[in-house]
Amino acid sequence: MLICDGGTTYSKIYNVHTGDLEILPTKDLILKKDRWFQLATGHSTKHHCDKYINELVALAEGALTLVDEEDFVVLDIGSRDTKFVQIKKGQVNNLDWNTSCGGNLGFTLELLGNYYNIDYDTLNPTEEMVPVACGLLGIEKIFDEINKGLSPQLGVAKFINGMAYNTYNFCQKPHKIYLSGGLTQNKCFVNSLAKYCEVHLLGRDVLIKGLLRLM
């Protein structure tokens, strides 16, 4: 039995029988037209499964599986969107899904990293920030500052700090955030977000955990 979290850039496929987790580029998954899943979430799998689960539902269920607390906030940042779920007394209290202002954050960071050859594991956070609300629109401000003589490393670090602050506000400024998604592996973003609140990393397979909980 196969279940899948089909993201914009990467997809996670879990074999329930073997316990194997495969992470592959979504573009490769899309080419396999005959790939079929018994349970799935994510826009790229909506028409390739027996049963489809809303991503916010999968995120909430996965967080409830992983976090042993009655009240908490989980934030999932993907390539094209940002998802937020607030749990109170063990139940979903509030949730939101941002595909515009907070959208494209993961994609933008990947684009900037590749363009300027930046290693996010070694990029130091900065107290300065570029006040932007949209990932793609923020690129223009970064390019402007770099063209005026700012180093690409500092420009991107300022952008990351601005987006970290924006996502913190999107989550209604909690004292603690459980972070899900690919940006859990971006040290500069994690350390920038940690300037505003306590950050705990849940990894990239939270939605898969949610699907397992719903089986």
Secondary structure, DSSP 8 states (H G I E B T S, - for coil): -EEEEE-SSEEEEEETTT--EEEEEHHHHHH-TT--EEEEESGGGTTSEEEE--HHHHHHHHHHHH---SSEEEEEE-SS-EEEEEEETTEEEEEEEESSSSTTHHHHHHHHHHHHT--TTT----S-----S-HHHHHHHHHHHHHTT--HHHHHHHHHHHHHHHHHHHTT--SEEEEESGGGG-HHHHHHHTTTSEEEEEES-HHHHHHHHH-
